[in-house]
Amino acid sequence: MKTFAIGLVLVLFAISYNVMAKSDYVQAGQFNISLDINKIHEIDIEESNGMNQSIIYKTFDGHADIRIYKPDAMSAPDRLKYLISFNKNFSSDTIVVDEKKGVIYFQFEGSHPEYTILYALDNTSAVSISSTMPFLDTARLLETIHITKND
């Protein structure tokens, strides 16, 4: 009976923890961003020349820098292919983020991994996410991020 009671308390705690987790909604210029990193964090929004935006999530064990930008002269998908061609020294793989195909690079700086994710938001905008947060936190961010453009 005691084991059942302890198990029940743990299940209720897990349920309440997931209910308490809430998504962040940020408006940065022309973009609405929602995501859930489920950690205590600060948010800094840096706006520059209208189209380019940078949102930085800082936690006690890393940060995530989300940049939305308009590539010069090239469509966003072509610009990503161009950027990818310069990053052949890093380990990389394809990834789906926000229902869009992209690429993820990872490297180690000391004992901490750094993840860089690139994908085209649409034909005119690209997204770059750089994260020094632990793997599971970065995975949660990539699983929950959703960016829309206000027209």
Number of C-alpha atoms within 10 A of each C-alpha: 6 7 8 9 10 11 12 12 12 12 12 11 12 12 11 11 11 10 9 10 12 12 14 13 14 15 15 19 18 14 17 14 17 16 18 18 24 16 14 9 14 11 15 11 16 13 14 11 7 11 14 20 20 19 20 19 19 19 16 10 12 16 21 23 19 20 18 23 20 21 19 9 9 13 16 22 21 14 20 20 14 12 12 15 10 9 11 10 9 12 10 17 11 13 17 14 21 16 11 11 14 21 18 21 20 17 15 11 9 7 7 14 14 21 20 18 22 24 26 24 25 15 13 16 19 21 23 21 21 20 25 22 23 15 14 10 20 20 13 14 21 19 16 14 18 17 17 14 14 9 5
